[in-house]
Amino acid sequence: MALFAAATALWALTFLRIRRLRAAPAPAPEGPALRSLPGQSGPPRAESVDLSAAERAAFAGLVRQFDTGHGHRED
């Protein structure tokens, strides 16, 4: 039984290798080659927004709601 398994494995490996060798080569790319992306010149810009007093109050209320656990939904 071990001899049969070894022969099967050898046949499979040989079969796959022959198929790979007979496969058509990949076509050459047409047109100019793509250049690589330029390196990043530095860290991304910091973004900020100015909130109105009402927006700050709403955000503070939202933070308090999550801080007390009322914003968490249990399934």
mmCIF file of the N, C-alpha and C atoms, coordinates in Angstrom:
data_MODEL
# 
_entry.id   MODEL 
# 
loop_
_atom_site.group_PDB 
_atom_site.id 
_atom_site.type_symbol 
_atom_site.label_atom_id 
_atom_site.label_alt_id 
_atom_site.label_comp_id 
_atom_site.label_asym_id 
_atom_site.label_entity_id 
_atom_site.label_seq_id 
_atom_site.pdbx_PDB_ins_code 
_atom_site.Cartn_x 
_atom_site.Cartn_y 
_atom_site.Cartn_z 
_atom_site.occupancy 
_atom_site.B_iso_or_equiv 
_atom_site.pdbx_formal_charge 
_atom_site.auth_seq_id 
_atom_site.auth_comp_id 
_atom_site.auth_asym_id 
_atom_site.auth_atom_id 
_atom_site.pdbx_PDB_model_num 
ATOM 1   N N  . MET A 1 1  ? 0.832   -1.197 0.000   1.00 0.00 ? 1  MET A N  1 
ATOM 2   C CA . MET A 1 1  ? 0.000   0.000  0.000   1.00 0.00 ? 1  MET A CA 1 
ATOM 3   C C  . MET A 1 1  ? 0.874   1.256  0.000   1.00 0.00 ? 1  MET A C  1 
ATOM 4   N N  . ALA A 1 2  ? 1.969   1.235  0.775   1.00 0.00 ? 2  ALA A N  1 
ATOM 5   C CA . ALA A 1 2  ? 2.867   2.385  0.824   1.00 0.00 ? 2  ALA A CA 1 
ATOM 6   C C  . ALA A 1 2  ? 3.527   2.607  -0.532  1.00 0.00 ? 2  ALA A C  1 
ATOM 7   N N  . LEU A 1 3  ? 3.844   1.517  -1.221  1.00 0.00 ? 3  LEU A N  1 
ATOM 8   C CA . LEU A 1 3  ? 4.458   1.628  -2.541  1.00 0.00 ? 3  LEU A CA 1 
ATOM 9   C C  . LEU A 1 3  ? 3.480   2.286  -3.525  1.00 0.00 ? 3  LEU A C  1 
ATOM 10  N N  . PHE A 1 4  ? 2.207   1.925  -3.442  1.00 0.00 ? 4  PHE A N  1 
ATOM 11  C CA . PHE A 1 4  ? 1.186   2.519  -4.304  1.00 0.00 ? 4  PHE A CA 1 
ATOM 12  C C  . PHE A 1 4  ? 1.044   4.021  -4.019  1.00 0.00 ? 4  PHE A C  1 
ATOM 13  N N  . ALA A 1 5  ? 1.060   4.404  -2.735  1.00 0.00 ? 5  ALA A N  1 
ATOM 14  C CA . ALA A 1 5  ? 0.941   5.814  -2.361  1.00 0.00 ? 5  ALA A CA 1 
ATOM 15  C C  . ALA A 1 5  ? 2.147   6.601  -2.859  1.00 0.00 ? 5  ALA A C  1 
ATOM 16  N N  . ALA A 1 6  ? 3.342   6.029  -2.728  1.00 0.00 ? 6  ALA A N  1 
ATOM 17  C CA . ALA A 1 6  ? 4.551   6.706  -3.192  1.00 0.00 ? 6  ALA A CA 1 
ATOM 18  C C  . ALA A 1 6  ? 4.533   6.861  -4.709  1.00 0.00 ? 6  ALA A C  1 
ATOM 19  N N  . ALA A 1 7  ? 4.105   5.809  -5.416  1.00 0.00 ? 7  ALA A N  1 
ATOM 20  C CA . ALA A 1 7  ? 4.041   5.880  -6.877  1.00 0.00 ? 7  ALA A CA 1 
ATOM 21  C C  . ALA A 1 7  ? 3.013   6.917  -7.326  1.00 0.00 ? 7  ALA A C  1 
ATOM 22  N N  . THR A 1 8  ? 1.890   6.996  -6.632  1.00 0.00 ? 8  THR A N  1 
ATOM 23  C CA . THR A 1 8  ? 0.859   7.980  -6.973  1.00 0.00 ? 8  THR A CA 1 
ATOM 24  C C  . THR A 1 8  ? 1.372   9.398  -6.750  1.00 0.00 ? 8  THR A C  1 
ATOM 25  N N  . ALA A 1 9  ? 2.052   9.616  -5.636  1.00 0.00 ? 9  ALA A N  1 
ATOM 26  C CA . ALA A 1 9  ? 2.604   10.940 -5.346  1.00 0.00 ? 9  ALA A CA 1 
ATOM 27  C C  . ALA A 1 9  ? 3.653   11.321 -6.386  1.00 0.00 ? 9  ALA A C  1 
ATOM 28  N N  . LEU A 1 10 ? 4.517   10.385 -6.754  1.00 0.00 ? 10 LEU A N  1 
ATOM 29  C CA . LEU A 1 10 ? 5.547   10.652 -7.756  1.00 0.00 ? 10 LEU A CA 1 
ATOM 30  C C  . LEU A 1 10 ? 4.902   10.977 -9.103  1.00 0.00 ? 10 LEU A C  1 
ATOM 31  N N  . TRP A 1 11 ? 3.867   10.213 -9.478  1.00 0.00 ? 11 TRP A N  1 
ATOM 32  C CA . TRP A 1 11 ? 3.175   10.469 -10.739 1.00 0.00 ? 11 TRP A CA 1 
ATOM 33  C C  . TRP A 1 11 ? 2.536   11.858 -10.730 1.00 0.00 ? 11 TRP A C  1 
ATOM 34  N N  . ALA A 1 12 ? 1.888   12.229 -9.614  1.00 0.00 ? 12 ALA A N  1 
ATOM 35  C CA . ALA A 1 12 ? 1.209   13.524 -9.531  1.00 0.00 ? 12 ALA A CA 1 
ATOM 36  C C  . ALA A 1 12 ? 2.212   14.671 -9.644  1.00 0.00 ? 12 ALA A C  1 
ATOM 37  N N  . LEU A 1 13 ? 3.336   14.553 -8.951  1.00 0.00 ? 13 LEU A N  1 
ATOM 38  C CA . LEU A 1 13 ? 4.347   15.610 -9.016  1.00 0.00 ? 13 LEU A CA 1 
ATOM 39  C C  . LEU A 1 13 ? 4.920   15.732 -10.422 1.00 0.00 ? 13 LEU A C  1 
ATOM 40  N N  . THR A 1 14 ? 5.191   14.602 -11.055 1.00 0.00 ? 14 THR A N  1 
ATOM 41  C CA . THR A 1 14 ? 5.722   14.624 -12.419 1.00 0.00 ? 14 THR A CA 1 
ATOM 42  C C  . THR A 1 14 ? 4.698   15.219 -13.382 1.00 0.00 ? 14 THR A C  1 
ATOM 43  N N  . PHE A 1 15 ? 3.445   14.823 -13.244 1.00 0.00 ? 15 PHE A N  1 
ATOM 44  C CA . PHE A 1 15 ? 2.381   15.333 -14.104 1.00 0.00 ? 15 PHE A CA 1 
ATOM 45  C C  . PHE A 1 15 ? 2.262   16.853 -13.980 1.00 0.00 ? 15 PHE A C  1 
ATOM 46  N N  . LEU A 1 16 ? 2.273   17.358 -12.747 1.00 0.00 ? 16 LEU A N  1 
ATOM 47  C CA . LEU A 1 16 ? 2.147   18.803 -12.545 1.00 0.00 ? 16 LEU A CA 1 
ATOM 48  C C  . LEU A 1 16 ? 3.350   19.554 -13.099 1.00 0.00 ? 16 LEU A C  1 
ATOM 49  N N  . ARG A 1 17 ? 4.524   18.994 -12.949 1.00 0.00 ? 17 ARG A N  1 
ATOM 50  C CA . ARG A 1 17 ? 5.735   19.646 -13.461 1.00 0.00 ? 17 ARG A CA 1 
ATOM 51  C C  . ARG A 1 17 ? 5.703   19.720 -14.987 1.00 0.00 ? 17 ARG A C  1 
ATOM 52  N N  . ILE A 1 18 ? 5.289   18.631 -15.634 1.00 0.00 ? 18 ILE A N  1 
ATOM 53  C CA . ILE A 1 18 ? 5.213   18.626 -17.095 1.00 0.00 ? 18 ILE A CA 1 
ATOM 54  C C  . ILE A 1 18 ? 4.162   19.621 -17.580 1.00 0.00 ? 18 ILE A C  1 
ATOM 55  N N  . ARG A 1 19 ? 3.024   19.682 -16.906 1.00 0.00 ? 19 ARG A N  1 
ATOM 56  C CA . ARG A 1 19 ? 1.983   20.649 -17.295 1.00 0.00 ? 19 ARG A CA 1 
ATOM 57  C C  . ARG A 1 19 ? 2.487   22.071 -17.177 1.00 0.00 ? 19 ARG A C  1 
ATOM 58  N N  . ARG A 1 20 ? 3.239   22.351 -16.110 1.00 0.00 ? 20 ARG A N  1 
ATOM 59  C CA . ARG A 1 20 ? 3.763   23.695 -15.905 1.00 0.00 ? 20 ARG A CA 1 
ATOM 60  C C  . ARG A 1 20 ? 4.765   24.048 -16.999 1.00 0.00 ? 20 ARG A C  1 
ATOM 61  N N  . LEU A 1 21 ? 5.606   23.086 -17.387 1.00 0.00 ? 21 LEU A N  1 
ATOM 62  C CA . LEU A 1 21 ? 6.600   23.350 -18.422 1.00 0.00 ? 21 LEU A CA 1 
ATOM 63  C C  . LEU A 1 21 ? 5.958   23.548 -19.788 1.00 0.00 ? 21 LEU A C  1 
ATOM 64  N N  . ARG A 1 22 ? 4.850   22.884 -20.045 1.00 0.00 ? 22 ARG A N  1 
ATOM 65  C CA . ARG A 1 22 ? 4.180   22.991 -21.339 1.00 0.00 ? 22 ARG A CA 1 
ATOM 66  C C  . ARG A 1 22 ? 3.248   24.193 -21.424 1.00 0.00 ? 22 ARG A C  1 
ATOM 67  N N  . ALA A 1 23 ? 3.005   24.848 -20.319 1.00 0.00 ? 23 ALA A N  1 
ATOM 68  C CA . ALA A 1 23 ? 2.086   25.994 -20.313 1.00 0.00 ? 23 ALA A CA 1 
ATOM 69  C C  . ALA A 1 23 ? 2.648   27.107 -21.187 1.00 0.00 ? 23 ALA A C  1 
ATOM 70  N N  . ALA A 1 24 ? 1.760   27.835 -21.823 1.00 0.00 ? 24 ALA A N  1 
ATOM 71  C CA . ALA A 1 24 ? 2.185   28.940 -22.683 1.00 0.00 ? 24 ALA A CA 1 
ATOM 72  C C  . ALA A 1 24 ? 2.825   30.024 -21.825 1.00 0.00 ? 24 ALA A C  1 
ATOM 73  N N  . PRO A 1 25 ? 3.898   30.629 -22.317 1.00 0.00 ? 25 PRO A N  1 
ATOM 74  C CA . PRO A 1 25 ? 4.526   31.707 -21.545 1.00 0.00 ? 25 PRO A CA 1 
ATOM 75  C C  . PRO A 1 25 ? 3.591   32.917 -21.463 1.00 0.00 ? 25 PRO A C  1 
ATOM 76  N N  . ALA A 1 26 ? 3.761   33.680 -20.428 1.00 0.00 ? 26 ALA A N  1 
ATOM 77  C CA . ALA A 1 26 ? 2.935   34.871 -20.238 1.00 0.00 ? 26 ALA A CA 1 
ATOM 78  C C  . ALA A 1 26 ? 3.234   35.862 -21.351 1.00 0.00 ? 26 ALA A C  1 
ATOM 79  N N  . PRO A 1 27 ? 2.216   36.527 -21.887 1.00 0.00 ? 27 PRO A N  1 
ATOM 80  C CA . PRO A 1 27 ? 2.465   37.488 -22.966 1.00 0.00 ? 27 PRO A CA 1 
ATOM 81  C C  . PRO A 1 27 ? 3.246   38.692 -22.445 1.00 0.00 ? 27 PRO A C  1 
ATOM 82  N N  . ALA A 1 28 ? 4.069   39.241 -23.307 1.00 0.00 ? 28 ALA A N  1 
ATOM 83  C CA . ALA A 1 28 ? 4.852   40.421 -22.935 1.00 0.00 ? 28 ALA A CA 1 
ATOM 84  C C  . ALA A 1 28 ? 3.906   41.614 -22.817 1.00 0.00 ? 28 ALA A C  1 
ATOM 85  N N  . PRO A 1 29 ? 4.125   42.461 -21.833 1.00 0.00 ? 29 PRO A N  1 
ATOM 86  C CA . PRO A 1 29 ? 3.243   43.627 -21.687 1.00 0.00 ? 29 PRO A CA 1 
ATOM 87  C C  . PRO A 1 29 ? 3.413   44.571 -22.873 1.00 0.00 ? 29 PRO A C  1 
ATOM 88  N N  . GLU A 1 30 ? 2.318   45.169 -23.291 1.00 0.00 ? 30 GLU A N  1 
ATOM 89  C CA . GLU A 1 30 ? 2.357   46.114 -24.395 1.00 0.00 ? 30 GLU A CA 1 
ATOM 90  C C  . GLU A 1 30 ? 2.398   47.528 -23.849 1.00 0.00 ? 30 GLU A C  1 
ATOM 91  N N  . GLY A 1 31 ? 3.051   48.394 -24.555 1.00 0.00 ? 31 GLY A N  1 
ATOM 92  C CA . GLY A 1 31 ? 3.109   49.783 -24.158 1.00 0.00 ? 31 GLY A CA 1 
ATOM 93  C C  . GLY A 1 31 ? 4.247   50.034 -23.179 1.00 0.00 ? 31 GLY A C  1 
ATOM 94  N N  . PRO A 1 32 ? 4.363   51.278 -22.743 1.00 0.00 ? 32 PRO A N  1 
ATOM 95  C CA . PRO A 1 32 ? 5.464   51.622 -21.830 1.00 0.00 ? 32 PRO A CA 1 
ATOM 96  C C  . PRO A 1 32 ? 5.265   50.978 -20.457 1.00 0.00 ? 32 PRO A C  1 
ATOM 97  N N  . ALA A 1 33 ? 6.374   50.686 -19.832 1.00 0.00 ? 33 ALA A N  1 
ATOM 98  C CA . ALA A 1 33 ? 6.323   50.091 -18.494 1.00 0.00 ? 33 ALA A CA 1 
ATOM 99  C C  . ALA A 1 33 ? 5.837   51.132 -17.489 1.00 0.00 ? 33 ALA A C  1 
ATOM 100 N N  . LEU A 1 34 ? 5.097   50.677 -16.506 1.00 0.00 ? 34 LEU A N  1 
ATOM 101 C CA . LEU A 1 34 ? 4.618   51.586 -15.463 1.00 0.00 ? 34 LEU A CA 1 
ATOM 102 C C  . LEU A 1 34 ? 5.756   51.907 -14.510 1.00 0.00 ? 34 LEU A C  1 
ATOM 103 N N  . ARG A 1 35 ? 5.859   53.155 -14.162 1.00 0.00 ? 35 ARG A N  1 
ATOM 104 C CA . ARG A 1 35 ? 6.880   53.543 -13.192 1.00 0.00 ? 35 ARG A CA 1 
ATOM 105 C C  . ARG A 1 35 ? 6.350   53.314 -11.787 1.00 0.00 ? 35 ARG A C  1 
ATOM 106 N N  . SER A 1 36 ? 7.268   53.144 -10.873 1.00 0.00 ? 36 SER A N  1 
ATOM 107 C CA . SER A 1 36 ? 6.850   52.935 -9.486  1.00 0.00 ? 36 SER A CA 1 
ATOM 108 C C  . SER A 1 36 ? 6.324   54.246 -8.907  1.00 0.00 ? 36 SER A C  1 
ATOM 109 N N  . LEU A 1 37 ? 5.586   54.123 -7.833  1.00 0.00 ? 37 LEU A N  1 
ATOM 110 C CA . LEU A 1 37 ? 5.053   55.303 -7.158  1.00 0.00 ? 37 LEU A CA 1 
ATOM 111 C C  . LEU A 1 37 ? 6.183   56.045 -6.460  1.00 0.00 ? 37 LEU A C  1 
ATOM 112 N N  . PRO A 1 38 ? 6.129   57.356 -6.432  1.00 0.00 ? 38 PRO A N  1 
ATOM 113 C CA . PRO A 1 38 ? 7.177   58.098 -5.728  1.00 0.00 ? 38 PRO A CA 1 
ATOM 114 C C  . PRO A 1 38 ? 7.091   57.859 -4.224  1.00 0.00 ? 38 PRO A C  1 
ATOM 115 N N  . GLY A 1 39 ? 8.208   57.988 -3.555  1.00 0.00 ? 39 GLY A N  1 
ATOM 116 C CA . GLY A 1 39 ? 8.238   57.803 -2.110  1.00 0.00 ? 39 GLY A CA 1 
ATOM 117 C C  . GLY A 1 39 ? 7.458   58.897 -1.402  1.00 0.00 ? 39 GLY A C  1 
ATOM 118 N N  . GLN A 1 40 ? 6.961   58.583 -0.236  1.00 0.00 ? 40 GLN A N  1 
ATOM 119 C CA . GLN A 1 40 ? 6.201   59.561 0.537   1.00 0.00 ? 40 GLN A CA 1 
ATOM 120 C C  . GLN A 1 40 ? 7.169   60.592 1.082   1.00 0.00 ? 40 GLN A C  1 
ATOM 121 N N  . SER A 1 41 ? 6.864   61.865 0.903   1.00 0.00 ? 41 SER A N  1 
ATOM 122 C CA . SER A 1 41 ? 7.780   62.930 1.299   1.00 0.00 ? 41 SER A CA 1 
ATOM 123 C C  . SER A 1 41 ? 7.739   63.214 2.796   1.00 0.00 ? 41 SER A C  1 
ATOM 124 N N  . GLY A 1 42 ? 6.736   62.780 3.471   1.00 0.00 ? 42 GLY A N  1 
ATOM 125 C CA . GLY A 1 42 ? 6.641   63.025 4.902   1.00 0.00 ? 42 GLY A CA 1 
ATOM 126 C C  . GLY A 1 42 ? 5.341   62.467 5.437   1.00 0.00 ? 42 GLY A C  1 
ATOM 127 N N  . PRO A 1 43 ? 5.078   62.684 6.710   1.00 0.00 ? 43 PRO A N  1 
ATOM 128 C CA . PRO A 1 43 ? 3.825   62.172 7.276   1.00 0.00 ? 43 PRO A CA 1 
ATOM 129 C C  . PRO A 1 43 ? 2.633   62.918 6.675   1.00 0.00 ? 43 PRO A C  1 
ATOM 130 N N  . PRO A 1 44 ? 1.465   62.294 6.705   1.00 0.00 ? 44 PRO A N  1 
ATOM 131 C CA . PRO A 1 44 ? 0.287   62.979 6.160   1.00 0.00 ? 44 PRO A CA 1 
ATOM 132 C C  . PRO A 1 44 ? -0.040  64.231 6.961   1.00 0.00 ? 44 PRO A C  1 
ATOM 133 N N  . ARG A 1 45 ? -0.684  65.180 6.277   1.00 0.00 ? 45 ARG A N  1 
ATOM 134 C CA . ARG A 1 45 ? -1.075  66.419 6.951   1.00 0.00 ? 45 ARG A CA 1 
ATOM 135 C C  . ARG A 1 45 ? -2.066  66.127 8.066   1.00 0.00 ? 45 ARG A C  1 
ATOM 136 N N  . ALA A 1 46 ? -1.952  66.872 9.128   1.00 0.00 ? 46 ALA A N  1 
ATOM 137 C CA . ALA A 1 46 ? -2.938  66.764 10.207  1.00 0.00 ? 46 ALA A CA 1 
ATOM 138 C C  . ALA A 1 46 ? -4.189  67.516 9.768   1.00 0.00 ? 46 ALA A C  1 
ATOM 139 N N  . GLU A 1 47 ? -5.320  66.907 9.979   1.00 0.00 ? 47 GLU A N  1 
ATOM 140 C CA . GLU A 1 47 ? -6.571  67.550 9.604   1.00 0.00 ? 47 GLU A CA 1 
ATOM 141 C C  . GLU A 1 47 ? -7.325  67.941 10.864  1.00 0.00 ? 47 GLU A C  1 
ATOM 142 N N  . SER A 1 48 ? -7.941  69.076 10.823  1.00 0.00 ? 48 SER A N  1 
ATOM 143 C CA . SER A 1 48 ? -8.741  69.514 11.965  1.00 0.00 ? 48 SER A CA 1 
ATOM 144 C C  . SER A 1 48 ? -9.925  70.321 11.450  1.00 0.00 ? 48 SER A C  1 
ATOM 145 N N  . VAL A 1 49 ? -10.948 70.359 12.263  1.00 0.00 ? 49 VAL A N  1 
ATOM 146 C CA . VAL A 1 49 ? -12.133 71.151 11.936  1.00 0.00 ? 49 VAL A CA 1 
ATOM 147 C C  . VAL A 1 49 ? -12.486 71.987 13.155  1.00 0.00 ? 49 VAL A C  1 
ATOM 148 N N  . ASP A 1 50 ? -13.110 73.096 12.890  1.00 0.00 ? 50 ASP A N  1 
ATOM 149 C CA . ASP A 1 50 ? -13.583 73.948 13.982  1.00 0.00 ? 50 ASP A CA 1 
ATOM 150 C C  . ASP A 1 50 ? -15.042 73.607 14.241  1.00 0.00 ? 50 ASP A C  1 
ATOM 151 N N  . LEU A 1 51 ? -15.335 73.194 15.481  1.00 0.00 ? 51 LEU A N  1 
ATOM 152 C CA . LEU A 1 51 ? -16.702 72.835 15.854  1.00 0.00 ? 51 LEU A CA 1 
ATOM 153 C C  . LEU A 1 51 ? -17.391 74.033 16.488  1.00 0.00 ? 51 LEU A C  1 
ATOM 154 N N  . SER A 1 52 ? -18.673 74.140 16.226  1.00 0.00 ? 52 SER A N  1 
ATOM 155 C CA . SER A 1 52 ? -19.462 75.185 16.881  1.00 0.00 ? 52 SER A CA 1 
ATOM 156 C C  . SER A 1 52 ? -19.725 74.744 18.324  1.00 0.00 ? 52 SER A C  1 
ATOM 157 N N  . ALA A 1 53 ? -20.236 75.648 19.124  1.00 0.00 ? 53 ALA A N  1 
ATOM 158 C CA . ALA A 1 53 ? -20.530 75.330 20.525  1.00 0.00 ? 53 ALA A CA 1 
ATOM 159 C C  . ALA A 1 53 ? -21.565 74.210 20.608  1.00 0.00 ? 53 ALA A C  1 
ATOM 160 N N  . ALA A 1 54 ? -22.561 74.228 19.732  1.00 0.00 ? 54 ALA A N  1 
ATOM 161 C CA . ALA A 1 54 ? -23.594 73.187 19.744  1.00 0.00 ? 54 ALA A CA 1 
ATOM 162 C C  . ALA A 1 54 ? -22.994 71.833 19.353  1.00 0.00 ? 54 ALA A C  1 
ATOM 163 N N  . GLU A 1 55 ? -22.085 71.836 18.382  1.00 0.00 ? 55 GLU A N  1 
ATOM 164 C CA . GLU A 1 55 ? -21.454 70.579 17.965  1.00 0.00 ? 55 GLU A CA 1 
ATOM 165 C C  . GLU A 1 55 ? -20.561 70.020 19.073  1.00 0.00 ? 55 GLU A C  1 
ATOM 166 N N  . ARG A 1 56 ? -19.820 70.919 19.755  1.00 0.00 ? 56 ARG A N  1 
ATOM 167 C CA . ARG A 1 56 ? -18.980 70.462 20.879  1.00 0.00 ? 56 ARG A CA 1 
ATOM 168 C C  . ARG A 1 56 ? -19.837 69.863 21.981  1.00 0.00 ? 56 ARG A C  1 
ATOM 169 N N  . ALA A 1 57 ? -20.977 70.497 22.286  1.00 0.00 ? 57 ALA A N  1 
ATOM 170 C CA . ALA A 1 57 ? -21.869 69.988 23.330  1.00 0.00 ? 57 ALA A CA 1 
ATOM 171 C C  . ALA A 1 57 ? -22.456 68.637 22.923  1.00 0.00 ? 57 ALA A C  1 
ATOM 172 N N  . ALA A 1 58 ? -22.840 68.499 21.665  1.00 0.00 ? 58 ALA A N  1 
ATOM 173 C CA . ALA A 1 58 ? -23.392 67.226 21.196  1.00 0.00 ? 58 ALA A CA 1 
ATOM 174 C C  . ALA A 1 58 ? -22.330 66.126 21.268  1.00 0.00 ? 58 ALA A C  1 
ATOM 175 N N  . PHE A 1 59 ? -21.104 66.456 20.895  1.00 0.00 ? 59 PHE A N  1 
ATOM 176 C CA . PHE A 1 59 ? -20.034 65.468 20.945  1.00 0.00 ? 59 PHE A CA 1 
ATOM 177 C C  . PHE A 1 59 ? -19.727 65.081 22.390  1.00 0.00 ? 59 PHE A C  1 
ATOM 178 N N  . ALA A 1 60 ? -19.713 66.055 23.292  1.00 0.00 ? 60 ALA A N  1 
ATOM 179 C CA . ALA A 1 60 ? -19.465 65.763 24.703  1.00 0.00 ? 60 ALA A CA 1 
ATOM 180 C C  . ALA A 1 60 ? -20.565 64.861 25.257  1.00 0.00 ? 60 ALA A C  1 
ATOM 181 N N  . GLY A 1 61 ? -21.820 65.114 24.866  1.00 0.00 ? 61 GLY A N  1 
ATOM 182 C CA . GLY A 1 61 ? -22.915 64.250 25.307  1.00 0.00 ? 61 GLY A CA 1 
ATOM 183 C C  . GLY A 1 61 ? -22.767 62.839 24.773  1.00 0.00 ? 61 GLY A C  1 
ATOM 184 N N  . LEU A 1 62 ? -22.323 62.704 23.548  1.00 0.00 ? 62 LEU A N  1 
ATOM 185 C CA . LEU A 1 62 ? -22.108 61.387 22.961  1.00 0.00 ? 62 LEU A CA 1 
ATOM 186 C C  . LEU A 1 62 ? -21.000 60.643 23.700  1.00 0.00 ? 62 LEU A C  1 
ATOM 187 N N  . VAL A 1 63 ? -19.920 61.343 24.024  1.00 0.00 ? 63 VAL A N  1 
ATOM 188 C CA . VAL A 1 63 ? -18.823 60.719 24.766  1.00 0.00 ? 63 VAL A CA 1 
ATOM 189 C C  . VAL A 1 63 ? -19.301 60.282 26.140  1.00 0.00 ? 63 VAL A C  1 
ATOM 190 N N  . ARG A 1 64 ? -20.080 61.120 26.820  1.00 0.00 ? 64 ARG A N  1 
ATOM 191 C CA . ARG A 1 64 ? -20.612 60.744 28.136  1.00 0.00 ? 64 ARG A CA 1 
ATOM 192 C C  . ARG A 1 64 ? -21.522 59.525 28.024  1.00 0.00 ? 64 ARG A C  1 
ATOM 193 N N  . GLN A 1 65 ? -22.330 59.467 26.968  1.00 0.00 ? 65 GLN A N  1 
ATOM 194 C CA . GLN A 1 65 ? -23.240 58.344 26.774  1.00 0.00 ? 65 GLN A CA 1 
ATOM 195 C C  . GLN A 1 65 ? -22.449 57.042 26.625  1.00 0.00 ? 65 GLN A C  1 
ATOM 196 N N  . PHE A 1 66 ? -21.397 57.061 25.854  1.00 0.00 ? 66 PHE A N  1 
ATOM 197 C CA . PHE A 1 66 ? -20.585 55.854 25.686  1.00 0.00 ? 66 PHE A CA 1 
ATOM 198 C C  . PHE A 1 66 ? -19.789 55.545 26.951  1.00 0.00 ? 66 PHE A C  1 
ATOM 199 N N  . ASP A 1 67 ? -19.395 56.593 27.674  1.00 0.00 ? 67 ASP A N  1 
ATOM 200 C CA . ASP A 1 67 ? -18.613 56.396 28.896  1.00 0.00 ? 67 ASP A CA 1 
ATOM 201 C C  . ASP A 1 67 ? -19.439 55.706 29.975  1.00 0.00 ? 67 ASP A C  1 
ATOM 202 N N  . THR A 1 68 ? -20.740 55.986 30.036  1.00 0.00 ? 68 THR A N  1 
ATOM 203 C CA . THR A 1 68 ? -21.593 55.362 31.051  1.00 0.00 ? 68 THR A CA 1 
ATOM 204 C C  . THR A 1 68 ? -22.118 54.010 30.609  1.00 0.00 ? 68 THR A C  1 
ATOM 205 N N  . GLY A 1 69 ? -21.913 53.646 29.362  1.00 0.00 ? 69 GLY A N  1 
ATOM 206 C CA . GLY A 1 69 ? -22.336 52.338 28.878  1.00 0.00 ? 69 GLY A CA 1 
ATOM 207 C C  . GLY A 1 69 ? -23.719 52.314 28.281  1.00 0.00 ? 69 GLY A C  1 
ATOM 208 N N  . HIS A 1 70 ? -24.411 53.452 28.231  1.00 0.00 ? 70 HIS A N  1 
ATOM 209 C CA . HIS A 1 70 ? -25.761 53.466 27.674  1.00 0.00 ? 70 HIS A CA 1 
ATOM 210 C C  . HIS A 1 70 ? -25.758 53.361 26.157  1.00 0.00 ? 70 HIS A C  1 
ATOM 211 N N  . GLY A 1 71 ? -24.633 53.630 25.533  1.00 0.00 ? 71 GLY A N  1 
ATOM 212 C CA . GLY A 1 71 ? -24.567 53.549 24.086  1.00 0.00 ? 71 GLY A CA 1 
ATOM 213 C C  . GLY A 1 71 ? -24.228 52.159 23.593  1.00 0.00 ? 71 GLY A C  1 
ATOM 214 N N  . HIS A 1 72 ? -23.992 51.230 24.523  1.00 0.00 ? 72 HIS A N  1 
ATOM 215 C CA . HIS A 1 72 ? -23.600 49.870 24.133  1.00 0.00 ? 72 HIS A CA 1 
ATOM 216 C C  . HIS A 1 72 ? -24.829 48.992 24.026  1.00 0.00 ? 72 HIS A C  1 
ATOM 217 N N  . ARG A 1 73 ? -24.960 48.322 22.905  1.00 0.00 ? 73 ARG A N  1 
ATOM 218 C CA . ARG A 1 73 ? -26.100 47.438 22.682  1.00 0.00 ? 73 ARG A CA 1 
ATOM 219 C C  . ARG A 1 73 ? -25.636 46.004 22.851  1.00 0.00 ? 73 ARG A C  1 
ATOM 220 N N  . GLU A 1 74 ? -26.315 45.247 23.685  1.00 0.00 ? 74 GLU A N  1 
ATOM 221 C CA . GLU A 1 74 ? -25.954 43.844 23.881  1.00 0.00 ? 74 GLU A CA 1 
ATOM 222 C C  . GLU A 1 74 ? -26.926 42.977 23.120  1.00 0.00 ? 74 GLU A C  1 
ATOM 223 N N  . ASP A 1 75 ? -26.375 42.039 22.357  1.00 0.00 ? 75 ASP A N  1 
ATOM 224 C CA . ASP A 1 75 ? -27.212 41.126 21.573  1.00 0.00 ? 75 ASP A CA 1 
ATOM 225 C C  . ASP A 1 75 ? -27.396 39.822 22.294  1.00 0.00 ? 75 ASP A C  1 
# 
